[in-house]
Amino acid sequence: MFNWETFEPAEYSRDEKPSFVELTKRSYVTAEGDADDHSADPNFLRLAAAAARIAKIISGGPDKGIPVSGFKEYVLYPVQAVWTAQGNNEHFKIWIKQPLFIDEADFSAAMTQIDFDNFDEDEVHFEHLAEGTEIQTINYGAVTADAPAFQVLDEAIKSSDYQRLHADQHREVYIDGLPVDADKVVLVRFEIDPNGHSLPGLVHN
C-alpha cells in the first residue's frame, strides 16, 4: 500500500529546519470558503470533512464502485489549506491531493455515493493545481498570527535573499489530522521566488 508519509517523507517533513519543495500540477479534491476562527472555524471544519469524505470514497476504488483504472491501494493524503487574509477574517481553499491514477470520472462516481447532509454538491470540486516552489517548516498546534513557524520562514527567506510571493497568504498541511490541538504538527509553507539562488535539498514532485 502506498503511504505518503513513508514514501514522501521529505515533501511532508517534520523537521523544524526549513526545507524546500517544488510541487507541479496534480489533481485535488477542493473546497473553499471564509472563516472567522482560522482552522477551528466550523465552516472550515465542515468543508474539510466534506472533501475528506469524498476523498475517502474515491480511495475505495473498484471494490467500492469507483471505476479507477490501474488502481492501487493507498493511504489518504492529508488535508491542506491555503489561507488568505481579507479584512476582518480569512479566505481558505482546501486541497486534498489525489494519486496520479485518479481522474475526474472517479470524483464524479464518488459524488453519486454521497449523502449531502451538511454540504452542497457545488461546494466541493475536482481541480488540477500546482503548489509551485515553497519553503516549509513545522508548527505545533494552531497557526496564529505570531506563530513561530512564520518567524522561522521569514528569517530563512531574508537571510538567503529569496522573495516571498504572497505576503498575505500561506499554506497549512495538517499532517497529524484535524481538528488541530496543541500536540499536533502542522506543516507551514510560503510560496517563494528563489531570485536565482539555489535551494538546497529541493524536493521536486
C-alpha positions as CSV (number, residue, x, y, z in Angstrom):
1,M,0.0,0.0,0.0
2,F,1.3,3.5,-0.9
3,N,1.7,5.7,2.2
4,W,2.6,9.3,1.5
5,E,4.4,9.6,4.9
6,T,6.6,6.6,4.2
7,F,7.4,7.3,0.5
8,E,7.4,11.1,0.5
9,P,9.0,12.0,3.9
10,A,10.9,15.0,2.6
11,E,7.8,16.5,1.0
12,Y,6.0,16.2,4.3
13,S,8.9,16.9,6.5
14,R,8.5,17.0,10.3
15,D,11.8,18.9,10.8
16,E,11.8,22.4,12.2
17,K,14.7,23.3,9.9
18,P,13.3,25.0,6.8
19,S,13.3,22.9,3.6
20,F,12.2,23.4,0.0
21,V,9.6,21.7,-2.3
22,E,8.7,22.3,-5.9
23,L,5.3,20.8,-6.5
24,T,4.0,20.5,-10.0
25,K,0.4,20.2,-11.3
26,R,-1.6,17.4,-9.7
27,S,-5.2,16.5,-9.1
28,Y,-7.0,17.7,-5.9
29,V,-10.4,17.5,-4.2
30,T,-11.0,21.1,-3.3
31,A,-13.5,23.3,-1.4
32,E,-13.3,26.9,-0.3
33,G,-15.0,29.5,1.9
34,D,-14.4,32.1,4.7
35,A,-13.5,31.7,8.3
36,D,-13.6,33.9,11.4
37,D,-11.7,31.4,13.7
38,H,-9.0,30.0,11.4
39,S,-8.6,26.2,11.5
40,A,-11.1,25.9,14.4
41,D,-13.8,27.6,12.4
42,P,-17.0,25.5,12.0
43,N,-17.3,26.4,8.3
44,F,-13.7,25.3,7.6
45,L,-14.0,22.1,9.6
46,R,-17.4,21.3,7.8
47,L,-15.9,21.7,4.3
48,A,-12.6,19.9,5.3
49,A,-14.7,17.0,6.5
50,A,-16.8,17.0,3.3
51,A,-13.8,17.0,1.0
52,A,-12.2,14.2,3.1
53,R,-15.4,12.1,2.9
54,I,-15.3,12.3,-0.9
55,A,-11.5,11.5,-1.0
56,K,-12.2,8.5,1.3
57,I,-14.8,7.2,-1.1
58,I,-12.5,7.6,-4.1
59,S,-9.8,5.6,-2.3
60,G,-12.1,2.6,-2.1
61,G,-11.5,2.0,-5.8
62,P,-13.4,-0.6,-7.9
63,D,-14.4,-2.6,-4.8
64,K,-16.5,0.4,-3.7
65,G,-17.9,1.2,-7.1
66,I,-15.3,3.8,-8.2
67,P,-14.1,2.8,-11.7
68,V,-10.4,3.6,-11.2
69,S,-8.1,2.4,-14.0
70,G,-4.8,0.9,-12.7
71,F,-6.0,1.2,-9.1
72,K,-3.5,0.6,-6.2
73,E,-4.4,0.8,-2.5
74,Y,-3.1,4.0,-0.8
75,V,-3.3,6.0,2.4
76,L,-5.3,9.2,2.0
77,Y,-3.3,12.3,1.6
78,P,-3.7,14.9,4.4
79,V,-6.0,17.9,4.2
80,Q,-4.2,21.1,3.4
81,A,-5.5,24.6,3.1
82,V,-4.3,27.9,1.6
83,W,-5.2,30.8,3.9
84,T,-5.5,34.3,2.6
85,A,-6.1,37.3,4.9
86,Q,-9.1,39.5,4.0
87,G,-10.4,42.4,6.1
88,N,-11.7,41.0,9.4
89,N,-11.5,37.3,8.5
90,E,-9.7,34.8,6.2
91,H,-10.5,33.0,3.0
92,F,-9.5,29.4,2.8
93,K,-9.1,26.9,0.0
94,I,-8.9,23.2,1.0
95,W,-6.8,20.9,-1.2
96,I,-6.6,17.1,-0.8
97,K,-4.1,15.6,-3.2
98,Q,-5.1,12.6,-5.3
99,P,-2.8,9.8,-6.7
100,L,-1.9,10.1,-10.4
101,F,-4.3,7.4,-11.4
102,I,-7.3,9.2,-10.0
103,D,-9.3,11.3,-12.5
104,E,-12.4,13.4,-12.7
105,A,-14.6,10.4,-13.6
106,D,-13.6,8.8,-10.3
107,F,-14.6,12.0,-8.4
108,S,-17.9,12.1,-10.2
109,A,-18.6,8.5,-9.3
110,A,-17.8,9.2,-5.6
111,M,-20.2,12.2,-5.6
112,T,-23.1,9.9,-6.6
113,Q,-22.5,7.9,-3.3
114,I,-22.6,11.0,-1.0
115,D,-25.5,11.9,1.2
116,F,-25.4,15.7,1.1
117,D,-26.4,16.2,4.7
118,N,-24.2,19.1,5.7
119,F,-22.8,20.5,2.4
120,D,-24.0,21.2,-1.1
121,E,-22.8,19.4,-4.2
122,D,-21.4,22.6,-5.7
123,E,-19.2,23.3,-2.7
124,V,-16.7,20.5,-3.5
125,H,-14.7,20.2,-6.7
126,F,-12.0,18.3,-8.6
127,E,-9.2,20.5,-9.9
128,H,-5.7,20.3,-11.4
129,L,-3.4,22.6,-9.5
130,A,0.3,23.3,-8.8
131,E,1.7,24.5,-5.5
132,G,4.8,26.0,-7.0
133,T,8.1,26.5,-5.2
134,E,7.7,26.7,-1.4
135,I,9.8,26.9,1.7
136,Q,8.4,24.9,4.7
137,T,8.7,24.3,8.4
138,I,6.5,22.9,11.1
139,N,4.3,24.5,13.8
140,Y,3.0,22.8,16.9
141,G,-0.7,23.5,17.4
142,A,-2.9,26.0,15.6
143,V,-1.1,28.5,13.4
144,T,-1.7,32.0,14.7
145,A,-0.5,35.4,13.5
146,D,2.6,35.2,15.8
147,A,3.3,31.5,15.1
148,P,6.9,30.5,15.5
149,A,6.8,28.9,12.0
150,F,6.2,32.3,10.4
151,Q,9.2,33.7,12.1
152,V,11.4,30.8,11.1
153,L,10.3,31.1,7.4
154,D,10.6,34.9,7.3
155,E,14.2,34.7,8.7
156,A,15.2,32.0,6.2
157,I,13.8,34.0,3.3
158,K,15.5,37.2,4.4
159,S,18.9,35.6,5.1
160,S,19.0,33.8,1.7
161,D,17.6,36.7,-0.4
162,Y,14.6,34.8,-1.6
163,Q,11.3,36.6,-2.2
164,R,8.0,35.6,-0.6
165,L,5.4,35.8,-3.4
166,H,2.2,36.4,-1.3
167,A,2.7,38.3,2.0
168,D,-1.0,37.8,2.9
169,Q,-1.1,34.1,2.1
170,H,0.3,30.8,3.4
171,R,-0.4,27.1,3.2
172,E,-1.0,24.7,6.1
173,V,-0.8,20.9,5.7
174,Y,-2.5,19.0,8.5
175,I,-0.1,16.0,8.7
176,D,-1.5,15.0,12.1
177,G,-5.1,15.5,11.0
178,L,-8.0,17.8,12.0
179,P,-9.1,19.3,14.3
180,V,-5.8,20.9,15.4
181,D,-4.8,20.7,19.0
182,A,-1.6,21.8,20.9
183,D,0.1,18.4,20.3
184,K,-0.4,18.2,16.6
185,V,2.2,19.1,14.0
186,V,1.1,21.4,11.1
187,L,3.4,21.9,8.1
188,V,3.5,25.5,7.1
189,R,4.6,26.7,3.6
190,F,5.3,30.0,1.9
191,E,5.5,30.2,-1.9
192,I,8.7,31.8,-2.9
193,D,10.8,33.1,-5.8
194,P,14.4,31.9,-5.2
195,N,15.7,35.1,-7.0
196,G,18.3,33.0,-8.9
197,H,19.6,31.3,-5.8
198,S,19.9,27.6,-5.3
199,L,17.5,25.8,-3.0
200,P,19.5,23.1,-1.0
201,G,17.8,19.8,-0.9
202,L,14.9,20.8,-3.1
203,V,12.2,18.1,-3.4
204,H,10.6,18.0,-6.9
205,N,7.3,16.2,-7.3
